[in-house]
């Protein structure tokens, strides 16, 4: 019965469906073939009597269809559903011609209906990105764009970003967004954004990762505010003060730039020196008063205390009894007794003074003749000479022989420098080649009276010279008369020129020249001061010179008026060091003058003593020259090998000392010396070694560099410092050493040495060493000068008087490039003599007399050609 009812119901529907076109309840959709897996297409239509698939215009075989019939429960109409499978091979047959598509065609009694086309595509995703993100370093708060173009694929790939392997979600971070072109944008870079970023592309086939891009967000350093100025470095006089700042606002991070500029500023300062008060002399006693007392007073005014100095201690007023306390109880006539007693005492004193005067006069009368006395400070062992006439048969003979018959004399003067002296010897004027007088001229000189050890032993007995060296290695000495001479300490650049007529005629001096070690003679340095030259003594200091001697010594300053204040210091008899000259501000009336050249200075002095050149830096650009020298053992039997890097003041005397030390150590020079300009910037000196072949050598240095503190170089007492690099070769057969050694001042000048030599037999740098000491430390008389004595006298007598057309000593100074010293030359009795003395000091022993003769000839003196004759 139920079947019949169903059929009954169905029959009307069947009749109704004959009037309807089929419509699709399910249409085929686009699908992708992944790898080799076939895909299924389905369609369903009602009412439909037949459904077939057509792919790319061709009907699919009936046997490839899977059909399923059913009835729509709502309408009772028949429903047909058809499925087919499409394989990769089917699609690949037409690949490249057109896309593969399929559609359903459904029939009913009323007609046909076609479904939409469904495209079947082979899915893929290529491996290589078309554009990958790149690593970048960006400043904080700067915008960042990381591009990403994913690989080609079907279906198109979706893109996501990873930060340190964690997914970047723009919804959770407002500072991040992804553009439609898949680029990642960071609006403002933050320190937290420093990370590795990866672009990820994926579809139904695969998932691809780009190369990671490292993003570093750096912070450039910024200066903090300056600190307050420090107090002045000295409590009295000129010093310096400084202030500093740090690169912490902000601190550089992640490789950000360090702050530019100086972290320390320095300026000169002057503190008023406190002056303690001192009493004036007592006034005279007042008249005896009615109370039998008198008084005297004094004031705290010589000087008065100022600038915080201490007041005078003691009473301002002094009173005492003026009658030996007999005033109120004295008997009649007591005043007369006191008067008589006083007169007798005065008479006794006068007699005693007269006796003392007579004794002193007698002693002086029987003493030594001062004009003949030797002015040496020595007490024994020296035989002076006198000027003796030549033989009558040979009036032109220059005899230079000591007179051993003269009585031994000793120096009677003070050991301290004289502040006054007789007027300078004025030479006569005349033509350059005016004839000499008919008188006979016999010239004498003497040699040292004792060996060096005896000389030093005698000299050291004097209290002022107990700090002199006990050896003669750094000492020269000789005996000189009015002909003058020269003392030299070989290989140091130190010499003392005693010009002719500097020693008064009839006097003979035994003179010495000494080089001191800085650590033995402590020269006090304050503030920004530094020693620029060796410390040199010449003496004895109390002798009388009628013309300035010239002391020559090296220095290590890169002189400039805006960066340096340079002073010549001299030690007094009491041992204190005093400024006797400020270079560039020389008064012409003083006893000292200095000619400063690139590597040496020439000091004119009329008082012998102990001298040094000291500089005070006025800015951080002030620099002094350091010489860098490399030494290593000449023989190396062990595996260890030491390279010694010396940093020394760029003067010949210090280099000589280092070479003597290395000869004792058995060292050899392994590189050409270099010069480094060391600035007053408070920065240390660093030394490092690099580029050693690790298969042959290794360094035992634990740190990356060694360091010499700034103040050890600028203000230290050692003229040279050194660092040692200890290396170890891995085999005793290794003899070739190649490396680089860097020496530099932090934020300043630097030098590098390329070391490449054989440690067993390489001696190619030995030529750089100064030769062994040769030559004569003391030259006496004419042999000490390039200009012959008689020709010198004629030049002086010709050029000292003012010329009619300016042809005088001023023109000669200009020709010799000495015109900046005209005021000094003019202050002397013989300006020409000063010019010739300076020429001798600068050009001995290799001076070219022809050039000097040419300069004289240009002044207008035609007879200057006689120079060449005089040389013969």
Secondary structure, 3 states (H helix, E strand, C coil): CHHHHHHHHHHHHHHHHCCCCCEEEECCCCEEEECCCCEEEEEEEECCCEEEEEECCEECCHHHCEEEEEECCCCCCEEEEEEEEECHHHHHHCCCCCCEEEEEEEEECCEEEECCCEEEEEEEECCCCCECCCCEEEECCCCEEECCECCCEECCCEEEEEECCEECCCCCCCCEEECCCCCEEECCCCHHHCEEEEEEEECCCCEEECCCEEEEEEECCCCCCCCCCCCCCCCCEEEEEEEECCCECCECECCCCCCCCCCEEEEEEEECCCECCCCCCCCCCCCCCCCCEEEEECCCCCCCCECCCCCCCCCCEEEEECCCCCCCCCCCCHHHHHHHHHHHHHHHHHHHHHHHHHHHHHHHHCCCCCCCCCCCCCCCCCCCCCCCCCCCCCCCCCCCCCCCCCCCCCCCCCCCCCCCCCCCCCCCCCCCCCCCCCCCCCCCCCCCCCCHHHHHHHHCCCHHHCCCCCCCCCEEEEEECCCCEEEEECCCCEEEEECCCCCCCCCCEEEEEEEECCCCCCCCCCCCEEECECEEEEECCCCCCCCCEEEEEEECECCCCCCEEEEEEEECCCCCEEEEEECCCCCCCCCEEEEECCCEEEEEECCCCEEEEEEEECCCCCEEEEEEEEEEECCCCCCEEEEEEEEEECCHHHHHHHHHHHHHHCEEECCCCEEEEEECCCCCEEEEEECCCCCCEEECCCCCCEEECHHHHHCCCCCEEEEEEEEEECCCCCCEEEEEEEEEECCCCEEEEEEEEECCCCCCCHHHCCCCCCCCCEEEHHHHCCCCHHHHHHHHHHHCCCCCCCCCHHHHHHHCCCHHHHHHHHCCCCHHHHHHHHHHHHHCCCCCHHHHHHHHHHHCCHHHHHHHHHHC
